[in-house]
């Protein structure tokens, strides 16, 4: 095992033992202790943190999500204007063909986000990047495939949030028009139900769930709308996986927490030592009375 692997493994072990609600702060503290920028970058890629919301001043202050997939140095690229904030010269950008597909994907995914998460509390962003063609050149027609990140953040006033991070790898269109899609989905959730009577938070549930899936879909390679077909296939794939993971999150975190709380409440409902002593005395007095009654009736 190399020294960099040891550092990464040690950092991941530390993060697993810390409060997941403070992952971003802990990650920043750990990277401050690492002198190697490459190791720091790899650690950022290995650890999922809650998505940040930025505004694009070049697109009427339209909101977009910042993550590792649109980061170059300390700047993040907006999917709306294709510019970096803070400003960055020669930052990574997708090819012109993929850029047009990225714009279309953002508009479509924005509708999906509004339908499932609401308009006022959620933000979505889509980022695409090129894969090299087989001859080593640039992929200008989408036939060699591409990769992308489809992101959603839904946040409410009490600090609760839902983050969906869908990273998809679109394979090359093979003979017969079949295309392979590989999807890695990460759900980050934090729920803080408040006590309506006490006016204070009683419980916080924070966690994450990661799933990898693949699917093969038909693509008409002679159709001019290859990109649109990819967006439709990816959209259906994400919808199916996210729906299934919602059910898993409910059973894994919500129901499990409920069971733990119910067990605690049952333990607390056990009689106290004084109550137990009173019960024993009452039973003893009742037994003596019944015994005396039996003796009197026998005379």
C-alpha positions in Angstrom: 0.0 0.0 0.0 1.4 3.4 -1.0 1.8 6.3 1.4 -1.0 8.2 -0.4 -3.4 5.2 0.0 -2.5 5.0 3.7 -3.4 8.7 4.2 -6.7 8.4 2.3 -7.6 5.3 4.2 -6.8 6.9 7.6 -8.8 10.0 6.7 -11.8 7.9 5.6 -11.6 5.9 8.9 -11.7 9.2 10.9 -14.6 10.6 9.0 -16.7 7.4 9.6 -16.4 8.0 13.3 -17.4 11.6 13.3 -20.8 13.3 13.2 -22.0 13.0 9.5 -23.8 16.4 9.9 -20.3 18.0 10.2 -18.6 16.1 7.4 -17.8 19.2 5.4 -16.0 20.9 8.4 -14.1 17.7 9.3 -13.1 17.2 5.7 -11.7 20.8 5.5 -9.8 20.3 8.7 -8.2 17.0 7.4 -7.2 18.5 4.1 -5.5 21.4 6.0 -3.2 18.8 7.6 -2.3 17.2 4.2 0.5 18.9 2.3 0.0 17.0 -0.9 -2.6 18.7 -3.2 -3.2 15.5 -5.2 -4.1 13.6 -2.1 -6.4 16.4 -0.9 -8.2 16.4 -4.3 -8.6 12.6 -4.2 -10.1 12.8 -0.7 -12.6 15.4 -1.9 -13.5 13.1 -4.7 -14.0 10.2 -2.3 -16.2 12.0 0.3 -19.6 13.3 -0.5 -20.6 16.5 1.3 -23.9 18.5 1.1 -24.2 20.5 -2.1 -23.7 24.3 -2.0 -25.9 26.8 -3.8 -24.3 29.6 -5.8 -25.7 32.3 -8.1 -24.8 33.1 -11.7 -24.6 36.9 -12.1 -24.2 36.3 -15.8 -27.6 34.5 -16.0 -29.9 36.8 -14.0 -28.6 35.5 -10.7 -30.0 32.0 -11.5 -29.0 29.5 -8.9 -26.7 26.5 -9.5 -25.2 23.8 -7.4 -21.5 23.6 -6.6 -19.8 20.2 -6.2 -16.6 18.4 -7.2 -17.9 17.7 -10.7 -18.0 21.4 -11.7 -15.0 22.5 -9.7 -11.7 23.6 -11.1 -9.4 24.7 -8.3 -11.4 26.9 -6.0 -13.9 27.9 -8.7 -17.2 26.3 -9.9 -18.7 26.4 -13.3 -22.3 27.5 -13.8 -24.3 25.3 -16.2 -26.3 28.4 -17.3 -23.6 30.7 -18.6 -20.7 28.2 -18.8 -18.5 30.6 -16.7 -16.6 30.0 -13.5 -17.2 31.7 -10.1 -14.9 33.1 -8.9 -13.6 33.9 -12.4 -11.1 31.5 -13.8 -9.1 31.7 -17.0 -8.9 28.5 -19.1 -11.2 26.5 -16.8 -12.5 23.1 -18.0 -15.6 23.3 -20.3 -17.4 20.6 -22.3 -17.2 20.5 -26.1 -19.7 22.6 -28.1 -21.8 19.5 -29.0 -21.9 18.4 -25.3 -22.5 21.9 -24.1 -25.7 22.2 -26.1 -26.8 18.8 -24.7 -25.9 20.1 -21.2 -28.2 23.1 -21.6 -31.1 20.9 -22.7 -30.5 18.4 -19.8 -30.6 21.3 -17.3 -34.0 22.5 -18.6 -35.5 19.0 -18.6 -34.1 18.2 -15.1 -35.3 21.5 -13.8 -38.9 20.4 -14.6 -38.3 17.0 -12.9 -37.0 18.8 -9.8 -40.1 21.0 -9.6 -42.5 18.1 -9.9 -40.8 16.0 -7.2 -39.3 18.5 -4.8 -41.2 21.8 -5.3 -40.1 25.0 -6.9 -39.3 27.3 -3.9 -37.1 25.0 -1.8 -35.1 23.1 -4.3 -32.3 23.6 -6.9 -31.0 21.4 -9.6 -27.9 21.3 -11.9 -26.5 19.1 -14.6 -22.9 18.9 -15.7 -21.6 16.9 -18.6 -18.0 16.2 -19.7 -16.5 14.5 -22.7 -15.0 11.0 -23.1 -12.4 10.3 -25.7 -13.3 8.6 -28.9 -11.6 5.2 -29.8 -9.1 7.0 -32.0 -8.1 9.1 -29.1 -9.6 12.3 -30.5 -12.4 14.4 -29.1 -15.9 13.0 -29.0 -17.9 15.5 -31.1 -21.0 13.6 -32.0 -21.9 11.7 -28.8 -21.3 8.3 -30.4 -18.4 7.5 -28.1 -20.4 8.4 -25.0 -20.0 10.9 -22.3 -20.3 11.3 -18.5 -22.3 13.6 -16.4 -23.6 14.6 -12.9 -27.3 15.2 -12.2 -27.7 17.1 -8.9 -30.7 18.1 -6.8 -30.8 19.9 -3.4 -34.0 20.3 -1.4 -33.6 22.3 1.8 -36.2 23.5 4.3 -36.1 26.1 7.1 -35.2 23.9 10.1 -31.9 22.8 8.5 -33.3 19.6 7.0 -32.1 18.7 3.5 -32.2 16.1 0.7 -29.3 15.9 -1.7 -29.3 13.7 -4.8 -26.0 13.1 -6.6 -26.4 11.0 -9.7 -23.2 10.3 -11.7 -23.8 8.6 -15.0 -21.4 7.0 -17.5 -22.9 6.7 -21.0 -21.2 4.1 -23.1 -20.5 4.0 -26.8 -23.5 3.2 -29.1 -22.8 -0.4 -30.3 -24.1 -2.3 -33.2 -27.8 -2.7 -33.0 -28.1 0.7 -31.4 -27.7 -0.6 -27.8 -26.1 1.7 -25.3 -24.9 0.9 -21.7 -25.7 3.3 -18.9 -23.9 3.1 -15.5 -25.3 5.1 -12.7 -23.9 5.8 -9.3 -26.4 7.5 -7.0 -25.6 9.1 -3.6 -28.4 10.3 -1.3 -27.5 12.6 1.5 -30.3 13.3 4.0 -30.6 15.3 7.2 -34.0 15.5 9.0 -34.7 17.5 12.1 -38.3 17.1 13.3 -39.1 19.8 15.8 -41.2 19.5 19.0 -44.3 21.6 18.4 -45.0 21.9 22.2 -41.5 22.6 23.4 -40.4 24.6 20.4 -37.1 22.8 20.2 -35.4 20.1 18.1 -35.8 16.7 19.6 -34.1 14.4 17.1 -31.8 14.7 14.1 -31.4 12.0 11.6 -28.4 12.3 9.2 -27.0 9.8 6.9 -26.2 8.7 3.3 -26.9 5.9 0.9 -25.0 4.9 -2.2 -26.2 2.6 -4.9 -24.7 1.5 -8.3 -26.9 0.3 -11.1 -26.5 -0.3 -14.9 -29.1 -0.4 -17.7 -29.0 -1.0 -21.4 -31.3 1.0 -23.7 -32.0 1.3 -27.4 -30.7 4.3 -29.3 -31.4 5.1 -32.9 -27.9 6.1 -34.2 -29.4 7.5 -37.5 -31.7 9.9 -35.6 -30.5 13.5 -35.3 -31.8 13.6 -31.7 -29.3 11.1 -30.2 -28.7 13.5 -27.4 -32.4 13.9 -26.6 -32.7 10.1 -26.5 -29.9 9.9 -24.0 -31.6 12.5 -21.8 -34.9 10.5 -21.8 -33.1 7.3 -21.0 -31.0 8.9 -18.2 -34.1 10.6 -16.8 -36.1 7.4 -16.5 -33.1 5.6 -15.0 -32.7 8.3 -12.3 -36.4 8.5 -11.5 -36.6 4.7 -11.0 -33.4 4.5 -8.9 -34.3 7.6 -6.8 -37.8 6.3 -6.1 -36.4 2.9 -4.9 -33.8 4.6 -2.7 -36.5 6.8 -1.1 -38.1 3.6 0.1 -34.8 2.3 1.4 -34.0 5.5 3.2 -37.4 5.3 4.9 -36.8 1.7 6.1 -33.1 2.2 6.9 -33.2 5.5 8.8 -36.8 6.5 9.6 -38.2 3.2 10.7 -35.0 2.1 12.5 -34.9 5.4 14.5 -38.6 4.9 15.3 -37.9 1.4 16.6 -35.0 2.7 18.8 -37.2 5.5 20.2 -40.0 3.1 20.9 -37.6 0.8 22.8 -36.4 3.7 24.9 -39.9 4.8 25.7 -40.8 1.2 26.7 -37.8 1.0 29.0 -38.7 4.4 30.6 -42.3 3.1 31.2 -41.0 0.4 33.5 -42.2 0.9 37.2 -39.8 2.8 39.5 -38.3 1.1 42.6 -40.9 2.9 44.8 -43.8 1.8 42.5 -42.5 -1.8 42.5 -42.2 -1.8 46.4 -45.8 -0.5 46.7 -47.0 -3.2 44.3 -45.3 -6.0 46.3 -46.8 -4.6 49.6 -50.3 -4.5 48.1 -50.0 -8.1 46.9 -48.8 -9.2 50.3 -51.7 -7.4 52.1 -54.2 -8.9 49.7 -52.7 -12.4 50.2 -52.9 -12.1 54.0 -56.5 -10.9 53.7 -57.4 -13.8 51.5 -55.7 -16.3 53.8 -57.5 -14.9 56.9 -60.8 -15.1 55.1 -60.1 -18.7 54.3 -59.3 -19.5 57.9 -62.5 -17.8 59.2 -64.7 -19.6 56.7 -63.2 -23.0 57.8 -64.2 -22.5 61.5 
